[in-house]
């Protein structure tokens, strides 16, 4: 019997595995969206008679294109970025934000969000580039989140129709990863509302 076969047999007998197990102490967060209450947004049926819009995957710089939750210490070295060791997103922020923006535009506008340009004629493409998505600490116990992205609306002739930089910040209730996630949700929803208003205006004025 070969040595490798013996070793594999011992591993199976002892219940061991050669595949590393995930660290159960790591907190994994999804990018949640706060749904408005019926009082804030009564039930309504939106007629889909607007433009056909393709929303490609949002892009991000390489340092941000990971599931890590980033933070910076403004009181120490604001230019250096750190990541939480035991907390992360379920997917990179760009991926999560792409899904939420698609859902937001599909639900709250009369435009049609096209999933695949090969099955429908696209009238516009909405390209978004994330430039900042970090928690920033002013002190050890005082922090806020900062989000900034650039939105570019391109028509089917590949002409830039409109472009705008969206940015906002929101203080965290707690100076940790959980507090950051809550504030990222609030801040991102605010920017998505602004994005929808801008998109409607840009399309209507073109």
C-alpha positions in Angstrom: 0.0 0.0 0.0 1.3 3.4 -0.9 2.2 5.9 1.8 -0.2 8.5 0.5 -3.1 6.0 0.6 -2.3 5.2 4.3 -2.2 8.9 5.2 -5.5 9.5 3.5 -7.1 6.6 5.3 -5.9 7.8 8.7 -7.4 11.2 8.0 -10.8 9.8 7.1 -10.8 7.5 10.2 -9.9 10.4 12.6 -12.5 12.7 11.0 -9.9 15.1 9.8 -10.1 16.9 6.4 -7.5 18.4 4.1 -9.9 21.2 3.3 -9.6 24.2 5.7 -12.7 25.1 7.7 -14.0 28.7 7.6 -13.3 30.8 10.6 -16.6 30.8 12.5 -15.6 33.9 14.4 -15.7 36.1 11.3 -18.9 38.3 11.0 -20.2 38.4 7.5 -22.4 41.3 6.4 -24.8 41.8 3.6 -25.6 45.1 2.1 -29.1 45.7 3.4 -31.6 48.3 2.1 -34.1 49.9 4.4 -37.5 49.4 3.0 -39.8 52.4 3.4 -42.9 52.0 5.5 -46.4 52.1 3.8 -46.8 55.6 5.2 -43.6 56.8 3.6 -44.4 55.0 0.3 -48.0 53.9 -0.4 -48.5 51.0 -2.8 -48.3 52.1 -6.4 -48.1 50.5 -9.8 -45.4 52.1 -12.0 -46.0 51.8 -15.7 -42.8 50.7 -17.4 -43.0 53.0 -20.4 -39.5 54.6 -20.0 -36.1 53.8 -21.4 -34.3 50.5 -21.6 -31.2 50.9 -19.4 -28.3 48.5 -19.0 -26.5 48.7 -15.7 -23.1 46.9 -16.0 -21.2 45.7 -12.9 -20.0 48.7 -10.9 -16.2 49.0 -11.0 -13.9 49.8 -8.1 -10.1 50.3 -7.5 -8.2 47.1 -6.8 -7.8 47.8 -3.1 -11.6 48.1 -2.7 -12.5 45.2 -5.0 -12.6 42.7 -2.1 -15.1 41.7 0.6 -12.9 43.5 3.2 -14.5 46.3 5.3 -12.0 49.2 5.0 -11.3 51.9 7.6 -8.8 54.8 8.0 -7.5 56.6 11.1 -7.7 60.3 10.4 -6.0 61.1 13.6 -3.0 58.9 12.8 -2.5 58.6 9.1 -5.5 59.4 6.9 -3.8 58.1 3.8 -3.4 54.5 5.0 -6.2 52.1 4.7 -6.8 49.1 7.1 -9.3 46.2 7.1 -11.2 44.5 9.9 -9.7 41.1 10.7 -12.9 39.4 11.8 -15.6 41.2 9.8 -16.2 41.4 6.1 -18.9 41.8 3.4 -20.5 38.8 1.8 -19.2 40.1 -1.5 -17.2 43.1 -2.6 -19.1 46.4 -2.1 -19.2 47.1 -5.8 -21.1 43.8 -6.5 -23.5 44.4 -3.6 -24.2 48.0 -4.6 -24.8 46.9 -8.2 -27.6 44.6 -7.2 -29.2 47.2 -5.0 -29.1 50.0 -7.6 -30.6 47.7 -10.2 -33.4 46.8 -7.8 -33.9 50.5 -6.9 -34.2 51.7 -10.5 -36.4 48.8 -11.5 -38.8 49.3 -8.5 -38.9 53.1 -8.3 -38.8 54.3 -11.9 -40.7 53.8 -15.1 -37.5 52.6 -16.9 -36.7 49.0 -17.8 -33.5 47.5 -16.4 -32.1 45.3 -19.1 -30.1 42.3 -17.9 -28.5 41.3 -21.2 -28.0 43.6 -24.2 -28.1 40.5 -26.5 -31.8 39.9 -25.9 -33.1 43.5 -25.9 -32.2 46.9 -27.6 -30.5 49.0 -25.0 -31.1 52.8 -25.1 -28.8 53.8 -22.3 -26.0 52.3 -20.2 -25.4 53.5 -16.7 -21.7 53.1 -15.7 -20.7 53.6 -12.0 -17.2 53.7 -10.6 -16.7 53.6 -6.8 -14.0 55.9 -5.6 -14.4 55.7 -1.8 -16.2 53.3 0.5 -14.5 53.5 3.9 -15.1 54.1 7.6 -13.0 57.0 8.9 -12.1 57.4 12.6 -11.6 60.9 13.9 -10.8 59.4 17.3 -10.8 55.9 18.8 -14.5 56.3 19.6 -15.8 58.7 16.9 -16.2 57.6 13.3 -18.2 58.0 10.1 -18.5 56.3 6.8 -17.7 58.0 3.5 -19.0 56.9 0.1 -18.2 58.5 -3.3 -18.9 57.2 -6.8 -19.0 58.6 -10.3 -22.1 57.9 -12.5 -21.9 58.2 -16.3 -24.9 57.8 -18.6 -24.1 56.8 -22.1 -26.5 56.4 -25.0 -26.7 53.7 -27.6 -24.4 55.8 -29.9 -21.7 55.5 -27.2 -22.0 59.2 -26.5 -21.7 60.5 -22.9 -25.1 62.1 -22.0 -24.5 63.1 -18.4 -22.0 62.5 -15.6 -22.0 63.3 -11.9 -20.1 62.5 -8.8 -22.2 61.4 -5.8 -20.8 61.6 -2.3 -22.0 61.5 1.2 -21.0 60.6 4.8 -22.9 59.4 7.8 -21.8 59.1 11.5 -21.7 55.6 13.0 -23.6 54.8 16.2 -20.7 52.6 17.3 -17.1 52.9 16.3 -16.7 49.3 15.0 -17.6 47.2 11.9 -21.2 46.7 12.9 -21.7 50.4 13.3 -20.0 51.0 9.9 -22.4 48.5 8.1 -25.5 50.3 9.5 -24.1 53.7 8.4 -23.1 52.3 5.0 -26.7 51.2 4.5 -28.1 54.6 5.4 -25.6 56.5 3.3 -26.0 54.3 0.3 -29.7 54.5 0.3 -29.4 58.3 0.4 -27.1 58.2 -2.6 -29.3 55.8 -4.5 -32.3 58.2 -4.1 -30.2 61.0 -5.5 -29.0 58.7 -8.3 -32.6 57.9 -9.3 -33.6 61.6 -9.4 -30.5 62.5 -11.5 -31.1 59.6 -13.9 -34.7 60.6 -14.5 -33.7 64.2 -15.1 -30.8 63.2 -17.4 -32.9 60.9 -19.5 -35.9 63.3 -19.7 -33.7 66.3 -20.7 -31.8 64.5 -23.4 
